[in-house]
Amino acid sequence: MDSVKPKRTLVEETYNILIDAICSGELPPGERLNQDEIAAKLNVSRQPVNSAISILKANGLVEDTGRRSVVVCSFDSGLFRSIFEYRMVIEPFAVRLAGRNLAVADRQQADKVLRAGDKAFKSGKLSDLLQADMQFHEMIYGWSCNHVIQASMKTNWHHIRRSMAEVLRGPDAVLQIWDEHSEIVDCLFKRDTEKASQVMEHHINGAYEAIAEAISAPEKSS
């Protein structure tokens, strides 16, 4: 029996819609956010829109232009490099912790997450691919049983989602990502934790290289 989930406020709903649009690229870098237009589209007042935009500003996803308008922030290559340098240390470590804590019953959760990834791959829908990727990594963080890892990764996940959207547009990259997800899970349940950790390190490094290339592509073509 599932627990009752608390109802989200209008601000939370508005924020989630806007951040999904930014992370998916529906609202690209430089896009101006018109509060009146957003409020009308979402059928809410300006207040939750303004509050949601304030949270987006605090998270470094939108910025003031100085002309009484707000735009989606450009990709910050330095920020993404810092995040992925952190991930290349933390996520293999999370895998090693997961290997200590993993229970046979966790296989059911793993299979569910991998099926979701396979379904998202077949659909080709970017929002589903991003959600499936997030579920996989959150599963690993949960298995680590380390609350600091879970909290720290959650803080930066919006930026990770935004960058991953650039990579997940390519079907070949998606296939490789999910092959590596499956390999990490298989290694963990075979109790080959060191191999699982190595695959995760390779996985994060490969994602960063693909993201760096995708982010720099517009600059090269301009």
PyRosetta script that sets phi, psi and omega in degrees:
from pyrosetta import init, pose_from_sequence

init()
pose = pose_from_sequence("MDSVKPKRTLVEETYNILIDAICSGELPPGERLNQDEIAAKLNVSRQPVNSAISILKANGLVEDTGRRSVVVCSFDSGLFRSIFEYRMVIEPFAVRLAGRNLAVADRQQADKVLRAGDKAFKSGKLSDLLQADMQFHEMIYGWSCNHVIQASMKTNWHHIRRSMAEVLRGPDAVLQIWDEHSEIVDCLFKRDTEKASQVMEHHINGAYEAIAEAISAPEKSS")
pose.set_psi(1, 125.9)
pose.set_omega(1, -179.0)
pose.set_phi(2, -76.7)
pose.set_psi(2, 149.0)
pose.set_omega(2, 177.7)
pose.set_phi(3, -76.4)
pose.set_psi(3, 157.9)
pose.set_omega(3, 178.4)
pose.set_phi(4, -74.7)
pose.set_psi(4, 126.8)
pose.set_omega(4, -179.7)
pose.set_phi(5, -92.9)
pose.set_psi(5, 132.5)
pose.set_omega(5, -179.3)
pose.set_phi(6, -63.3)
pose.set_psi(6, 142.2)
pose.set_omega(6, -179.4)
pose.set_phi(7, -70.3)
pose.set_psi(7, 135.8)
pose.set_omega(7, 179.8)
pose.set_phi(8, -78.0)
pose.set_psi(8, 148.2)
pose.set_omega(8, 176.5)
pose.set_phi(9, -77.8)
pose.set_psi(9, 167.9)
pose.set_omega(9, 177.8)
pose.set_phi(10, -62.0)
pose.set_psi(10, -36.1)
pose.set_omega(10, 178.2)
pose.set_phi(11, -63.6)
pose.set_psi(11, -45.3)
pose.set_omega(11, 179.6)
pose.set_phi(12, -63.0)
pose.set_psi(12, -43.2)
pose.set_omega(12, 179.5)
pose.set_phi(13, -62.9)
pose.set_psi(13, -44.9)
pose.set_omega(13, -179.7)
pose.set_phi(14, -64.3)
pose.set_psi(14, -44.4)
pose.set_omega(14, 179.1)
pose.set_phi(15, -59.8)
pose.set_psi(15, -46.2)
pose.set_omega(15, -178.3)
pose.set_phi(16, -63.1)
pose.set_psi(16, -39.1)
pose.set_omega(16, 178.8)
pose.set_phi(17, -65.4)
pose.set_psi(17, -44.6)
pose.set_omega(17, -179.1)
pose.set_phi(18, -66.9)
pose.set_psi(18, -42.4)
pose.set_omega(18, -177.8)
pose.set_phi(19, -69.9)
pose.set_psi(19, -33.1)
pose.set_omega(19, 174.9)
pose.set_phi(20, -64.0)
pose.set_psi(20, -40.0)
pose.set_omega(20, 179.9)
pose.set_phi(21, -66.8)
pose.set_psi(21, -37.2)
pose.set_omega(21, 178.7)
pose.set_phi(22, -70.5)
pose.set_psi(22, -45.3)
pose.set_omega(22, -176.6)
pose.set_phi(23, -67.4)
pose.set_psi(23, -31.8)
pose.set_omega(23, -179.3)
pose.set_phi(24, -83.5)
pose.set_psi(24, -13.4)
pose.set_omega(24, -177.4)
pose.set_phi(25, 91.5)
pose.set_psi(25, -0.7)
pose.set_omega(25, 175.6)
pose.set_phi(26, -59.9)
pose.set_psi(26, -36.4)
pose.set_omega(26, 170.2)
pose.set_phi(27, -108.1)
pose.set_psi(27, 96.3)
pose.set_omega(27, -173.4)
pose.set_phi(28, -78.0)
pose.set_psi(28, 167.7)
pose.set_omega(28, 176.6)
pose.set_phi(29, -54.1)
pose.set_psi(29, 134.4)
pose.set_omega(29, -179.9)
pose.set_phi(30, 90.5)
pose.set_psi(30, -10.9)
pose.set_omega(30, 179.9)
pose.set_phi(31, -66.2)
pose.set_psi(31, 130.5)
pose.set_omega(31, 179.3)
pose.set_phi(32, -81.3)
pose.set_psi(32, 135.4)
pose.set_omega(32, 178.4)
pose.set_phi(33, -99.5)
pose.set_psi(33, 111.4)
pose.set_omega(33, 177.8)
pose.set_phi(34, -94.3)
pose.set_psi(34, 112.3)
pose.set_omega(34, -174.7)
pose.set_phi(35, -59.2)
pose.set_psi(35, -40.3)
pose.set_omega(35, -179.1)
pose.set_phi(36, -64.9)
pose.set_psi(36, -43.0)
pose.set_omega(36, -179.8)
pose.set_phi(37, -66.2)
pose.set_psi(37, -42.0)
pose.set_omega(37, 179.5)
pose.set_phi(38, -64.4)
pose.set_psi(38, -44.2)
pose.set_omega(38, 179.5)
pose.set_phi(39, -59.7)
pose.set_psi(39, -43.2)
pose.set_omega(39, -179.7)
pose.set_phi(40, -66.4)
pose.set_psi(40, -41.5)
pose.set_omega(40, -179.1)
pose.set_phi(41, -65.4)
pose.set_psi(41, -38.1)
pose.set_omega(41, -178.0)
pose.set_phi(42, -91.3)
pose.set_psi(42, -2.7)
pose.set_omega(42, 179.1)
pose.set_phi(43, 59.1)
pose.set_psi(43, 47.2)
pose.set_omega(43, 176.0)
pose.set_phi(44, -133.9)
pose.set_psi(44, 171.0)
pose.set_omega(44, 177.1)
pose.set_phi(45, -79.0)
pose.set_psi(45, 174.0)
pose.set_omega(45, 178.5)
pose.set_phi(46, -67.9)
pose.set_psi(46, -27.1)
pose.set_omega(46, -173.6)
pose.set_phi(47, -58.3)
pose.set_psi(47, -52.8)
pose.set_omega(47, 179.4)
pose.set_phi(48, -65.1)
pose.set_psi(48, -29.8)
pose.set_omega(48, 177.7)
pose.set_phi(49, -66.4)
pose.set_psi(49, -47.9)
pose.set_omega(49, 179.3)
pose.set_phi(50, -61.5)
pose.set_psi(50, -40.6)
pose.set_omega(50, 179.6)
pose.set_phi(51, -65.7)
pose.set_psi(51, -41.5)
pose.set_omega(51, 179.3)
pose.set_phi(52, -63.9)
pose.set_psi(52, -41.0)
pose.set_omega(52, 179.2)
pose.set_phi(53, -65.4)
pose.set_psi(53, -35.5)
pose.set_omega(53, 177.1)
pose.set_phi(54, -62.0)
pose.set_psi(54, -39.2)
pose.set_omega(54, 178.3)
pose.set_phi(55, -68.3)
pose.set_psi(55, -40.1)
pose.set_omega(55, 177.8)
pose.set_phi(56, -61.2)
pose.set_psi(56, -38.8)
pose.set_omega(56, 176.7)
pose.set_phi(57, -61.9)
pose.set_psi(57, -46.6)
pose.set_omega(57, -178.8)
pose.set_phi(58, -61.2)
pose.set_psi(58, -30.5)
pose.set_omega(58, -179.4)
pose.set_phi(59, -89.4)
pose.set_psi(59, 3.1)
pose.set_omega(59, 175.9)
pose.set_phi(60, 74.8)
pose.set_psi(60, 27.0)
pose.set_omega(60, -178.4)
pose.set_phi(61, -104.6)
pose.set_psi(61, -22.7)
pose.set_omega(61, 173.3)
pose.set_phi(62, -134.5)
pose.set_psi(62, 161.1)
pose.set_omega(62, -178.7)
pose.set_phi(63, -147.1)
pose.set_psi(63, 154.6)
pose.set_omega(63, 174.5)
pose.set_phi(64, -73.8)
pose.set_psi(64, 145.7)
pose.set_omega(64, 178.0)
pose.set_phi(65, -95.1)
pose.set_psi(65, -11.5)
pose.set_omega(65, -175.2)
pose.set_phi(66, 91.0)
pose.set_psi(66, -2.4)
pose.set_omega(66, 178.9)
pose.set_phi(67, -118.8)
pose.set_psi(67, 37.6)
pose.set_omega(67, 178.7)
pose.set_phi(68, 57.7)
pose.set_psi(68, 34.6)
pose.set_omega(68, 175.6)
pose.set_phi(69, -139.7)
pose.set_psi(69, 162.0)
pose.set_omega(69, -177.9)
pose.set_phi(70, -123.1)
pose.set_psi(70, 136.5)
pose.set_omega(70, 179.1)
pose.set_phi(71, -128.2)
pose.set_psi(71, 158.4)
pose.set_omega(71, 175.6)
pose.set_phi(72, -69.0)
pose.set_psi(72, 132.6)
pose.set_omega(72, -178.4)
pose.set_phi(73, -64.4)
pose.set_psi(73, 147.3)
pose.set_omega(73, 172.1)
pose.set_phi(74, -71.0)
pose.set_psi(74, 160.6)
pose.set_omega(74, 175.8)
pose.set_phi(75, -65.0)
pose.set_psi(75, 133.0)
pose.set_omega(75, 179.0)
pose.set_phi(76, -104.0)
pose.set_psi(76, 100.6)
pose.set_omega(76, -175.5)
pose.set_phi(77, -61.2)
pose.set_psi(77, -33.6)
pose.set_omega(77, 178.3)
pose.set_phi(78, -65.8)
pose.set_psi(78, -40.2)
pose.set_omega(78, 179.0)
pose.set_phi(79, -64.6)
pose.set_psi(79, -46.0)
pose.set_omega(79, -179.2)
pose.set_phi(80, -64.4)
pose.set_psi(80, -38.0)
pose.set_omega(80, 177.4)
pose.set_phi(81, -61.8)
pose.set_psi(81, -43.8)
pose.set_omega(81, -179.7)
pose.set_phi(82, -63.5)
pose.set_psi(82, -43.0)
pose.set_omega(82, 180.0)
pose.set_phi(83, -62.4)
pose.set_psi(83, -44.0)
pose.set_omega(83, -176.7)
pose.set_phi(84, -75.9)
pose.set_psi(84, -28.9)
pose.set_omega(84, 171.8)
pose.set_phi(85, -62.1)
pose.set_psi(85, -39.8)
pose.set_omega(85, 177.3)
pose.set_phi(86, -66.2)
pose.set_psi(86, -44.8)
pose.set_omega(86, -179.5)
pose.set_phi(87, -62.2)
pose.set_psi(87, -36.5)
pose.set_omega(87, -178.0)
pose.set_phi(88, -66.6)
pose.set_psi(88, -20.1)
pose.set_omega(88, 174.6)
pose.set_phi(89, -92.2)
pose.set_psi(89, -47.9)
pose.set_omega(89, -170.6)
pose.set_phi(90, -74.5)
pose.set_psi(90, -42.1)
pose.set_omega(90, -173.1)
pose.set_phi(91, -70.9)
pose.set_psi(91, -40.6)
pose.set_omega(91, 172.3)
pose.set_phi(92, -61.1)
pose.set_psi(92, -35.4)
pose.set_omega(92, 176.8)
pose.set_phi(93, -65.5)
pose.set_psi(93, -41.2)
pose.set_omega(93, 177.4)
pose.set_phi(94, -60.7)
pose.set_psi(94, -37.6)
pose.set_omega(94, 177.7)
pose.set_phi(95, -64.4)
pose.set_psi(95, -42.6)
pose.set_omega(95, 178.9)
pose.set_phi(96, -63.8)
pose.set_psi(96, -39.4)
pose.set_omega(96, 176.0)
pose.set_phi(97, -65.1)
pose.set_psi(97, -40.2)
pose.set_omega(97, 179.2)
pose.set_phi(98, -59.9)
pose.set_psi(98, -38.4)
pose.set_omega(98, 179.3)
pose.set_phi(99, -61.1)
pose.set_psi(99, -29.5)
pose.set_omega(99, 178.5)
pose.set_phi(100, -76.1)
pose.set_psi(100, -31.9)
pose.set_omega(100, -170.1)
pose.set_phi(101, -102.5)
pose.set_psi(101, -7.8)
pose.set_omega(101, -172.2)
pose.set_phi(102, -64.7)
pose.set_psi(102, 135.6)
pose.set_omega(102, 176.9)
pose.set_phi(103, -114.3)
pose.set_psi(103, 156.0)
pose.set_omega(103, -179.9)
pose.set_phi(104, -56.8)
pose.set_psi(104, -35.9)
pose.set_omega(104, -178.4)
pose.set_phi(105, -65.0)
pose.set_psi(105, -19.8)
pose.set_omega(105, -179.5)
pose.set_phi(106, -70.8)
pose.set_psi(106, -15.2)
pose.set_omega(106, 179.4)
pose.set_phi(107, -61.2)
pose.set_psi(107, -34.1)
pose.set_omega(107, 179.6)
pose.set_phi(108, -62.8)
pose.set_psi(108, -43.1)
pose.set_omega(108, 177.7)
pose.set_phi(109, -64.5)
pose.set_psi(109, -43.2)
pose.set_omega(109, -179.4)
pose.set_phi(110, -60.7)
pose.set_psi(110, -44.7)
pose.set_omega(110, -179.8)
pose.set_phi(111, -62.7)
pose.set_psi(111, -38.0)
pose.set_omega(111, 179.0)
pose.set_phi(112, -64.4)
pose.set_psi(112, -43.6)
pose.set_omega(112, -179.7)
pose.set_phi(113, -67.4)
pose.set_psi(113, -41.3)
pose.set_omega(113, 179.0)
pose.set_phi(114, -67.2)
pose.set_psi(114, -36.2)
pose.set_omega(114, 176.0)
pose.set_phi(115, -64.6)
pose.set_psi(115, -39.3)
pose.set_omega(115, 177.8)
pose.set_phi(116, -62.0)
pose.set_psi(116, -39.2)
pose.set_omega(116, 177.5)
pose.set_phi(117, -65.4)
pose.set_psi(117, -41.7)
pose.set_omega(117, 179.0)
pose.set_phi(118, -64.7)
pose.set_psi(118, -40.5)
pose.set_omega(118, 179.1)
pose.set_phi(119, -65.6)
pose.set_psi(119, -41.7)
pose.set_omega(119, 179.3)
pose.set_phi(120, -65.2)
pose.set_psi(120, -38.9)
pose.set_omega(120, 179.0)
pose.set_phi(121, -62.4)
pose.set_psi(121, -43.2)
pose.set_omega(121, -179.0)
pose.set_phi(122, -68.2)
pose.set_psi(122, -34.1)
pose.set_omega(122, 179.9)
pose.set_phi(123, -75.1)
pose.set_psi(123, -32.5)
pose.set_omega(123, -178.6)
pose.set_phi(124, 72.8)
pose.set_psi(124, 8.4)
pose.set_omega(124, -178.5)
pose.set_phi(125, -80.7)
pose.set_psi(125, 122.6)
pose.set_omega(125, -173.3)
pose.set_phi(126, -59.8)
pose.set_psi(126, -42.3)
pose.set_omega(126, -179.1)
pose.set_phi(127, -62.2)
pose.set_psi(127, -37.4)
pose.set_omega(127, 178.4)
pose.set_phi(128, -69.6)
pose.set_psi(128, -38.5)
pose.set_omega(128, 178.8)
pose.set_phi(129, -64.4)
pose.set_psi(129, -42.6)
pose.set_omega(129, 178.9)
pose.set_phi(130, -64.6)
pose.set_psi(130, -42.0)
pose.set_omega(130, 179.7)
pose.set_phi(131, -64.3)
pose.set_psi(131, -42.8)
pose.set_omega(131, -179.5)
pose.set_phi(132, -65.8)
pose.set_psi(132, -40.1)
pose.set_omega(132, 178.6)
pose.set_phi(133, -64.0)
pose.set_psi(133, -42.6)
pose.set_omega(133, 179.1)
pose.set_phi(134, -63.4)
pose.set_psi(134, -41.2)
pose.set_omega(134, -179.6)
pose.set_phi(135, -62.5)
pose.set_psi(135, -39.0)
pose.set_omega(135, -180.0)
pose.set_phi(136, -62.6)
pose.set_psi(136, -50.8)
pose.set_omega(136, -176.2)
pose.set_phi(137, -68.5)
pose.set_psi(137, -36.1)
pose.set_omega(137, 176.4)
pose.set_phi(138, -64.3)
pose.set_psi(138, -33.8)
pose.set_omega(138, 177.0)
pose.set_phi(139, -62.3)
pose.set_psi(139, -44.4)
pose.set_omega(139, 178.3)
pose.set_phi(140, -62.6)
pose.set_psi(140, -44.0)
pose.set_omega(140, 178.8)
pose.set_phi(141, -60.5)
pose.set_psi(141, -41.2)
pose.set_omega(141, 179.5)
pose.set_phi(142, -64.0)
pose.set_psi(142, -41.5)
pose.set_omega(142, 179.4)
pose.set_phi(143, -65.7)
pose.set_psi(143, -24.3)
pose.set_omega(143, 179.1)
pose.set_phi(144, -67.5)
pose.set_psi(144, -23.6)
pose.set_omega(144, -177.7)
pose.set_phi(145, 58.5)
pose.set_psi(145, 27.8)
pose.set_omega(145, 179.2)
pose.set_phi(146, -113.8)
pose.set_psi(146, 108.3)
pose.set_omega(146, -174.6)
pose.set_phi(147, -68.8)
pose.set_psi(147, -27.1)
pose.set_omega(147, 178.3)
pose.set_phi(148, -68.7)
pose.set_psi(148, -42.0)
pose.set_omega(148, 176.4)
pose.set_phi(149, -60.9)
pose.set_psi(149, -46.9)
pose.set_omega(149, -179.0)
pose.set_phi(150, -60.0)
pose.set_psi(150, -45.0)
pose.set_omega(150, -177.6)
pose.set_phi(151, -68.8)
pose.set_psi(151, -43.0)
pose.set_omega(151, -177.1)
pose.set_phi(152, -67.6)
pose.set_psi(152, -37.6)
pose.set_omega(152, 179.3)
pose.set_phi(153, -71.6)
pose.set_psi(153, -34.0)
pose.set_omega(153, 178.3)
pose.set_phi(154, -64.2)
pose.set_psi(154, -35.1)
pose.set_omega(154, -179.0)
pose.set_phi(155, -59.8)
pose.set_psi(155, -38.4)
pose.set_omega(155, -175.0)
pose.set_phi(156, -103.4)
pose.set_psi(156, 3.5)
pose.set_omega(156, -171.9)
pose.set_phi(157, -66.1)
pose.set_psi(157, -28.6)
pose.set_omega(157, 179.0)
pose.set_phi(158, -61.7)
pose.set_psi(158, -41.4)
pose.set_omega(158, 178.5)
pose.set_phi(159, -68.9)
pose.set_psi(159, -35.8)
pose.set_omega(159, 178.1)
pose.set_phi(160, -65.9)
pose.set_psi(160, -44.5)
pose.set_omega(160, 178.0)
pose.set_phi(161, -58.3)
pose.set_psi(161, -43.4)
pose.set_omega(161, -177.7)
pose.set_phi(162, -62.9)
pose.set_psi(162, -43.1)
pose.set_omega(162, 179.9)
pose.set_phi(163, -71.6)
pose.set_psi(163, -37.8)
pose.set_omega(163, -179.4)
pose.set_phi(164, -65.1)
pose.set_psi(164, -28.0)
pose.set_omega(164, 178.7)
pose.set_phi(165, -59.0)
pose.set_psi(165, -33.8)
pose.set_omega(165, 179.6)
pose.set_phi(166, -69.0)
pose.set_psi(166, -32.9)
pose.set_omega(166, -179.2)
pose.set_phi(167, -80.4)
pose.set_psi(167, -39.6)
pose.set_omega(167, -173.2)
pose.set_phi(168, -74.2)
pose.set_psi(168, 0.3)
pose.set_omega(168, 175.3)
pose.set_phi(169, -76.0)
pose.set_psi(169, -17.6)
pose.set_omega(169, -179.4)
pose.set_phi(170, -99.2)
pose.set_psi(170, 120.5)
pose.set_omega(170, -177.1)
pose.set_phi(171, -60.1)
pose.set_psi(171, -34.1)
pose.set_omega(171, 179.3)
pose.set_phi(172, -65.2)
pose.set_psi(172, -41.3)
pose.set_omega(172, 178.6)
pose.set_phi(173, -64.9)
pose.set_psi(173, -40.5)
pose.set_omega(173, -179.9)
pose.set_phi(174, -62.0)
pose.set_psi(174, -44.7)
pose.set_omega(174, -179.6)
pose.set_phi(175, -60.5)
pose.set_psi(175, -44.0)
pose.set_omega(175, 179.5)
pose.set_phi(176, -64.2)
pose.set_psi(176, -42.3)
pose.set_omega(176, -179.9)
pose.set_phi(177, -59.0)
pose.set_psi(177, -46.0)
pose.set_omega(177, -177.0)
pose.set_phi(178, -76.7)
pose.set_psi(178, -27.7)
pose.set_omega(178, 171.6)
pose.set_phi(179, -62.3)
pose.set_psi(179, -41.6)
pose.set_omega(179, 179.8)
pose.set_phi(180, -69.5)
pose.set_psi(180, -37.6)
pose.set_omega(180, 174.7)
pose.set_phi(181, -57.4)
pose.set_psi(181, -47.5)
pose.set_omega(181, -179.4)
pose.set_phi(182, -63.0)
pose.set_psi(182, -39.6)
pose.set_omega(182, -179.1)
pose.set_phi(183, -65.7)
pose.set_psi(183, -39.8)
pose.set_omega(183, 178.9)
pose.set_phi(184, -61.8)
pose.set_psi(184, -45.4)
pose.set_omega(184, 179.6)
pose.set_phi(185, -63.3)
pose.set_psi(185, -46.3)
pose.set_omega(185, -179.0)
pose.set_phi(186, -60.7)
pose.set_psi(186, -42.9)
pose.set_omega(186, 179.3)
pose.set_phi(187, -63.4)
pose.set_psi(187, -40.6)
pose.set_omega(187, 179.8)
pose.set_phi(188, -62.2)
pose.set_psi(188, -43.5)
pose.set_omega(188, -177.4)
pose.set_phi(189, -79.2)
pose.set_psi(189, -12.5)
pose.set_omega(189, 170.5)
pose.set_phi(190, -89.2)
pose.set_psi(190, 2.4)
pose.set_omega(190, -179.8)
pose.set_phi(191, 65.1)
pose.set_psi(191, 24.8)
pose.set_omega(191, 173.9)
pose.set_phi(192, -99.1)
pose.set_psi(192, 71.4)
pose.set_omega(192, -173.5)
pose.set_phi(193, -65.3)
pose.set_psi(193, -37.0)
pose.set_omega(193, -178.7)
pose.set_phi(194, -64.2)
pose.set_psi(194, -42.5)
pose.set_omega(194, 178.0)
pose.set_phi(195, -64.5)
pose.set_psi(195, -41.6)
pose.set_omega(195, 178.9)
pose.set_phi(196, -60.2)
pose.set_psi(196, -40.6)
pose.set_omega(196, 178.9)
pose.set_phi(197, -64.9)
pose.set_psi(197, -40.3)
pose.set_omega(197, 179.1)
pose.set_phi(198, -65.7)
pose.set_psi(198, -40.3)
pose.set_omega(198, 178.3)
pose.set_phi(199, -64.8)
pose.set_psi(199, -39.2)
pose.set_omega(199, 178.3)
pose.set_phi(200, -63.8)
pose.set_psi(200, -42.7)
pose.set_omega(200, 178.9)
pose.set_phi(201, -60.8)
pose.set_psi(201, -44.4)
pose.set_omega(201, 177.6)
pose.set_phi(202, -63.0)
pose.set_psi(202, -39.3)
pose.set_omega(202, -179.4)
pose.set_phi(203, -61.8)
pose.set_psi(203, -48.5)
pose.set_omega(203, -179.0)
pose.set_phi(204, -67.5)
pose.set_psi(204, -42.2)
pose.set_omega(204, 179.4)
pose.set_phi(205, -62.9)
pose.set_psi(205, -41.9)
pose.set_omega(205, 178.5)
pose.set_phi(206, -64.8)
pose.set_psi(206, -39.6)
pose.set_omega(206, 178.3)
pose.set_phi(207, -63.1)
pose.set_psi(207, -42.4)
pose.set_omega(207, -179.6)
pose.set_phi(208, -63.9)
pose.set_psi(208, -43.7)
pose.set_omega(208, -179.6)
pose.set_phi(209, -61.9)
pose.set_psi(209, -39.9)
pose.set_omega(209, 179.0)
pose.set_phi(210, -68.0)
pose.set_psi(210, -39.5)
pose.set_omega(210, 179.9)
pose.set_phi(211, -67.2)
pose.set_psi(211, -43.9)
pose.set_omega(211, 179.7)
pose.set_phi(212, -59.4)
pose.set_psi(212, -40.1)
pose.set_omega(212, 178.8)
pose.set_phi(213, -67.6)
pose.set_psi(213, -43.0)
pose.set_omega(213, -178.2)
pose.set_phi(214, -65.6)
pose.set_psi(214, -40.7)
pose.set_omega(214, -178.1)
pose.set_phi(215, -70.2)
pose.set_psi(215, -35.2)
pose.set_omega(215, -177.5)
pose.set_phi(216, -81.1)
pose.set_psi(216, -15.4)
pose.set_omega(216, -177.0)
pose.set_phi(217, -58.1)
pose.set_psi(217, -46.6)
pose.set_omega(217, 178.7)
pose.set_phi(218, -61.4)
pose.set_psi(218, -34.6)
pose.set_omega(218, -179.7)
pose.set_phi(219, -67.7)
pose.set_psi(219, -38.3)
pose.set_omega(219, -179.1)
pose.set_phi(220, -68.5)
pose.set_psi(220, -34.4)
pose.set_omega(220, -176.6)
pose.set_phi(221, -83.6)
pose.set_psi(221, -12.5)
pose.set_omega(221, -177.3)
pose.set_phi(222, -84.7)
pose.dump_pdb("model.pdb")
